[in-house]
Amino acid sequence: MELKLESFSKVTSIITPFDKANVDTDQIIPKQFLKLITKSGFGKFLFYDWRFDHDGKPKNDFVLNNPLYENSQILVTNENFGCGSSREHAVWALKDFGFNVIISPSFADIFYSNCFKNGVLPIILDIEKIHKLLQFEDEVELDLNSQKITLGDESIDFEIDSYRKIRLLEGLDDIDLTLKEVEKIEEFENDSSIVSIF
Amino acid sequence: MTETLFEKIWNSHIVVERENEPSLIYIDRHLVHEVTSPQAFEGLRLNNRQVRRPDLTIATIDHNVPTTDRSLPMVDETSSTQIKTLEKNCKDFGVKLFGINDPNQGIVHVIGPQLGITLPGSTIVCGDSHTSTQGAFGAFAFGIGTSEVEHTLATQTLWLEKPKTFEILATGKRRNSFAVTAKDIILSIIKKIGIGGGTGHVLEYRGDAISDLSMEQRMTICNMSVEAGSRAGLIAPDEKTFDYINNREYTPKNYGELVDTWKDNLMSDTNAKFDKSFTIDVEKIEPQVSWGTNPAMVSDVTGTIPTPEEFGQSNEVQIESAKRALAYMNLEPETPIVEIPIDRVFIGSCTNARLEDLKDAAEIVRGKTVNPDVNAMIVPGSQMVKHEAEKLGLDKIFKDANFEWRESGCSMCLGMNPDILKPGERCASTSNRNFEGRQGSGGRTHLVSPVMAAASAIAGHFVDVREWS
């Protein structure tokens, strides 16, 4: 589709500090914007009810409206980010807005999985490191290969399982990979007693 | 080696397993709806792929549908486009659709079980987080994103990391089994373990207090597993489960044989090890009312709104969340729950809009009238629920009391159709999420059971429904 998986290895960007816990996907992309049938164009609706007032004017005190963070690709947030609805539109909106990396002490399961399907890297760090990142105002360099975030003279290591890392680095399509296993799928179908609906 | 029920289902669905990698898991049932599928079908088209197993796939239209007269043209053009897109996709790819005028139309998680499509021991997915509802039948049922919808359509499998297991043991007996409901049990559990408490885990609800519940009540419990952060929650099947599925429109022909196998296999082994465990005594549970903007922000009906410090203990993040929630909800700490007035009542959603929910609410409503300051509506979970309720005359009880009686769909649970709260309106809702703006921008949601919602509609404020029954 329009959002083909892109591979990425390095991101150099200022951090958008977003110190909120339990941000649900209803906030990330409210339901009135789920009616599109494409994957593109959701960025303008990101955090709509927090970014805009009832007349559709930007709220000056909302961090994403601060011109300082206009080109930021890294969102740093607090625990349980992306909870609630499974809507992948939340990831499409973040990606379309410009965020390629989201860093949090914890993510909701479905959101976490949806990120990888769209070339967005979710990183889990402990709260002390999150606080350090939230306060860092210059550009940071994030290297997926070495699993390192460099903040000036300091660096923070992060974990990611090697399987997911390779898929992100190479921008691989899941379905292509799965179809290489089609014989095993057929074998499973022949051996198991799968009950058809009809 | 002993295994939990979830592990048995997982192990019997492994297609590919390699060390330190996700496993390829076979999917027995794929349910599709109009909101999270258009991009998935488009992906198939662009890559010239087919739906691998249309015989394991069904679709319905639930999120966008108006709940008013469906013979009229739809006002919302974008909703209409999304619905037409699903109709075309189902036709092009050979997927069975229970469309807008089909007698089997309804909320996807309500129609799966009532059509006999949801089976014990199976793996079930849908592009909707409340797929967990169907775990009530002893299935591994979980919500997926649109990329995974496309993957399932194309391959009938998903790459999954094996979740951990979490036992939720519910003991004791409810003191008033009419007024203290499954909704109150699950809200109490979420209040205790928190909205991230189940992240990375599959919940298994066990114990006498769970066996005691009907299938529809069990669905309410499993439905809200995702509100505790768990992608799936399940309950081992028993005679109630097997009876519920028997003689439905799509119940398998060899059902008797299947039940025999399930009876022998589908339970956690004695001494099976769970990664985590939590015990709750249901005897102490009161009717619950949420006061904040996530489903762990809940109080007993006899209680008061907590101060942010009481809620957050010494956790700064939680204290801040509670402050923000109280500001959004326009509530003061220490206000008694029963003194909170309401403007709207919504009895509906995949959590609480099945026949038993409506029967119980009707018991409360019979012979009474909705408070003149309240607008109250009933949205049955499916057309089948609606017709069964009408056969019992429940529609008349509700209409006589000035409730609106609507067509089925997701409706004001998430407000994708015209059923929304106006900014500032306060709603007693039987749905599952009280997030900011969930039921309409600026709207304020209080999660409650159907009987609590019904009684509050009549009183105009929250009441302890135990005093009414």
Interface residues (C-beta under 8 A of the other chain):
Chain A: M1 A21 N22 D24 D26 Q27 P30 K31 Q32 L34 K35 L36 I37 T38 K39 D49 H54 N78 E79 N80 C83 G84 S85 S86 R87 E88 H89 V91 S106 F107 A108 D109 I110 S113 N114 K117 N118 D161 S162 Y163 D174 I175 T178 L179 E181 V182 K184 I185 F188 E189 S192 I194 V195 S196 I197 F198
Chain B: S12 V15 V16 N20 E21 P22 L24 Y26 D28 R29 V35 T36 P38 Q39 E42 G43 L46 N47 R49 D55 L56 T57 I58 H63 N64 D76 T78 S79 T81 Q82 T85 K96 I117 L119 S122 G127 D128 S129 G143 I144 G145 T146 S147 E148 E150 H151 A154 T155 Q156 T157 W159 P163 I195 G196 T199 G200 V226 G229 S230 R231 Y250 P252 L258 N294 V317 Q318 E320 S321 L414 G415 M416 P423 R433 F435 E436 G437 R438 S441 G442
